Amino acid sequence: MSYSLFECRDGAFVVVPRGLTPPIEAYTAHGEFQHVTDRCRHLYDSPVWDDVSRMIDQALYAEVRPEVAFSIFEVPDPAHR
């Protein structure tokens, strides 16, 4: 499965299955969001992805810390978003 990374107005990062947007629960908790990237680093056999995919299985999204987002996605320079 492919994933997308979104950044919310409050600085939170949300991972969702590609083709979806963060659900209303994420919007309510963190505000508006913008798409950052679909370029995963494909580290799916790692403990980090195990945790993220478990959260996605339960809620269709996973809120992740910035350092996790940057480790599992190729994130463009903020000036070019």
Secondary structure as a PSIPRED ss2 file (coil, helix, strand):
# PSIPRED VFORMAT (PSIPRED V4.0)

   1 M C   1.000  0.000  0.000
   2 S C   1.000  0.000  0.000
   3 Y E   0.000  0.000  1.000
   4 S E   0.000  0.000  1.000
   5 L E   0.000  0.000  1.000
   6 F E   0.000  0.000  1.000
   7 E E   0.000  0.000  1.000
   8 C E   0.000  0.000  1.000
   9 R C   1.000  0.000  0.000
  10 D C   1.000  0.000  0.000
  11 G C   1.000  0.000  0.000
  12 A C   1.000  0.000  0.000
  13 F E   0.000  0.000  1.000
  14 V E   0.000  0.000  1.000
  15 V E   0.000  0.000  1.000
  16 V E   0.000  0.000  1.000
  17 P E   0.000  0.000  1.000
  18 R C   1.000  0.000  0.000
  19 G C   1.000  0.000  0.000
  20 L C   1.000  0.000  0.000
  21 T C   1.000  0.000  0.000
  22 P C   1.000  0.000  0.000
  23 P C   1.000  0.000  0.000
  24 I H   0.000  1.000  0.000
  25 E H   0.000  1.000  0.000
  26 A H   0.000  1.000  0.000
  27 Y H   0.000  1.000  0.000
  28 T H   0.000  1.000  0.000
  29 A H   0.000  1.000  0.000
  30 H H   0.000  1.000  0.000
  31 G C   1.000  0.000  0.000
  32 E C   1.000  0.000  0.000
  33 F E   0.000  0.000  1.000
  34 Q E   0.000  0.000  1.000
  35 H E   0.000  0.000  1.000
  36 V E   0.000  0.000  1.000
  37 T E   0.000  0.000  1.000
  38 D C   1.000  0.000  0.000
  39 R C   1.000  0.000  0.000
  40 C E   0.000  0.000  1.000
  41 R C   1.000  0.000  0.000
  42 H C   1.000  0.000  0.000
  43 L C   1.000  0.000  0.000
  44 Y C   1.000  0.000  0.000
  45 D C   1.000  0.000  0.000
  46 S C   1.000  0.000  0.000
  47 P H   0.000  1.000  0.000
  48 V H   0.000  1.000  0.000
  49 W H   0.000  1.000  0.000
  50 D H   0.000  1.000  0.000
  51 D H   0.000  1.000  0.000
  52 V H   0.000  1.000  0.000
  53 S H   0.000  1.000  0.000
  54 R H   0.000  1.000  0.000
  55 M H   0.000  1.000  0.000
  56 I H   0.000  1.000  0.000
  57 D H   0.000  1.000  0.000
  58 Q H   0.000  1.000  0.000
  59 A H   0.000  1.000  0.000
  60 L C   1.000  0.000  0.000
  61 Y C   1.000  0.000  0.000
  62 A E   0.000  0.000  1.000
  63 E E   0.000  0.000  1.000
  64 V E   0.000  0.000  1.000
  65 R C   1.000  0.000  0.000
  66 P H   0.000  1.000  0.000
  67 E H   0.000  1.000  0.000
  68 V H   0.000  1.000  0.000
  69 A H   0.000  1.000  0.000
  70 F H   0.000  1.000  0.000
  71 S H   0.000  1.000  0.000
  72 I H   0.000  1.000  0.000
  73 F E   0.000  0.000  1.000
  74 E C   1.000  0.000  0.000
  75 V C   1.000  0.000  0.000
  76 P C   1.000  0.000  0.000
  77 D C   1.000  0.000  0.000
  78 P H   0.000  1.000  0.000
  79 A H   0.000  1.000  0.000
  80 H H   0.000  1.000  0.000
  81 R C   1.000  0.000  0.000
